[in-house]
Amino acid sequence: MSSVLFTEHPTQDGHVIAEITLNAERSLNALTLEMIDEILPRLAEWQDDERVVAVLLDSAGEKAFCAGGDVVNLYKAIKGEGDPDFPERFFNHEYRLDYTLHTYPKPVICWGNGIVMGGGMGLLSASSHRVVTETSRLAMPEVTIGLYPDVGASWFLNRLPSGTGRFLAMTGSQINAPDAVHLGLADRAIASDQRDELAKKLTQAPWGEGEQTDTHGVVNRILRELEQTSQPVFAELEAPVYKFSPLIRELMDHDTIEQIVAAISAVKSDDKWFSKAQKTLAHGSPVSITLIDEQLKRAKHMSLAEVFQAELALSVQCCRHREFPEGVRALLVDKDGQPAWTYPDVGSVEASFIDELLTPPWANNPLEDLR
């Protein structure tokens, strides 16, 4: 069976709701190059199809929308198993898909149920209508594998308040639905059992005729109604990022990355969410922590296209150095949980090494056509 399913649902007034279902439940719907290359041409086809009024992006299973990208095959390519050009091709196509969704003219409703991490965050963040549920767990945990938050995270993390984006990136912290909506990483919090009702309402809605039809408004009205009826489901959920936002602002307000790491580590807290953030930071890659800080600084005033161009160059460079494959080996391949990081702590990371990673590996960026 295909790892991506495409369905066209006819509406009552003669239009079509197009549905993309990530269908790799065993791998938590992790995004592969094959999946990306199936989705991109279908989006182009639907964009030109006047019958299609909206796209619904969801997944098979209840556990995860998408747990990330195909890092194991990236690892194999880096280690000489298979096509050495695979990493550049994978990131090139993945970022093209994300950029296509960011700039898509028709509504894209992403049903971000369950685990939404890494590449999954790229898809959710790029969609025009981002839905989370009471089971949603959003995160950019690349610090644990020697990488950095990509898939446009240099764009959306920089738009979070008061250092929150850098904190979440450095600690790989998970975000639930109330926090996702509060931070602007999601638009609607809707109960997970309303998924079928959403599909039903989309097909029953009056979509009108002609280019003047406000299709985004139609989607908004449907989601607003479902969100209002879902409120009791979220009433008891804490919002840890919101709870700790004053502290996070204080901790991130230091002059160097060493001072920031020391400040976070020094906090005495019995809170499970914050303690997990400290633990992840302590065991994360010093190169990643330093790289996250520098990349977010450099990307602060970049356009969306420039962000994806910069991330492609950086991701390709990360595949040419040992930190990323070592992190994948320890966490996902050998699973010994003992990565031998290049540097023992952030204070030891050489500026020249970070500069090397941030230097494009080619004269012409493969994504330079993005505008």
ABEGO torsion letter per residue (X at the ends): XBABBBBBBBBAAGBBBBBBBBBBAAAGGBBBAAAAAAAAAAAAAAAABAABABBBBBBBEAABABAEBBAAAAAAAAAGBEBAAAAAAAAAAAAAAAAAAAABABBBBBBBBEBBBEAAAAAAAABABBBBBAABBBBBAAAAAGBBBBGGAAAAAAABBGGAAAAAAAAGBBBBAAAAAAAGABABBBBAAAAAAAAAAAAABBAEBEAABBAAAAAAAAAAAAAAAAAAAAAABBBAAAAAAAAAAAAABBABAAAAAAAAAABBBABAAAAAAAAAAAABBAAAAAAAAAAAAAAAABBAAAAAAAAAAAAAAAAABAAAAAAAAAAAAAGAGBBBBABABAAABBAAAAAAAABBABABBAAAABX
